[in-house]
Amino acid sequence: GRPDTDVGVSGAGPGGPEVVVVGSACRDIASDDPRGWRLGGSVTYAALATARLGVRTAAIIGLDPPAFEAHELELLRRAGADVVRVPLQRGPVFLNVDTPGGRVQTCVDPGHPLPLGALPGAWRGVRAWVLAPVAGELDDAWADQIPADAYLALGWQGLLRTLRAGALVTRRAPAPGRLVRRADLVSLSEHDVEPGTSLEDLAACLHP
């Protein structure tokens, strides 16, 4: 669908954004929330962090119909972020259960990809980017949207999950890909890869 633009309370500022954060928000099943879920996803946390740190922030966020008016988005606006809400027919939904052995995550819905058309043309020249997928919704074509001289941080963990509706989330082996090769900084945890994976194994996927 056509992106819907929301300008933050204080906005990214007259100089335009200094960083663009991209990804889909997820809905995490939560019995203690009247809606039965709460909004999450790396894109929302990353955009909130940069905006509160005083960086002029723009956020492109994929949202399914239940999440489109989520009150959590108001936190971003109050922090001064410019928000483009991108309507998705289906967004990622997860059920998380904390156990003594760690978190067990079930995919309720893997969601749909975030379309390239969601990126406003005026933001294509921004010099810093955070691509923050949560469910593999950003494909390699997004690498071509980032200026060659821009700095790109990638939440790699969001590309390392195998998602099937109604099934446990399992690990996907790290692979190079254009998006990973283009990134200047990647983030993931030891829980996102198989035990025994070395830094050398991961570095082989990255540019020098």
Buried (B, 14 or more C-beta within 10 A) or exposed (E): EEBEEBEBEBBBBEEBBBBBBBBBBBBBBBEEEEEEBBBBBBBBBBBBBBBBEEBBBBBBBBBBEBBBEBEBBBBBBBBBBBBBBBBBEBBBBBBEEEEEEEEEBBBBBBBBBBBEEBBBEEBEEBEBBBBBBBBBBBBBEBBEBBEEEBBBBBBBBBBBBBBEEEEEBEBBEBEEBEBBEBBBEBBBEEEBBEEEBEEEEBEEBBEE
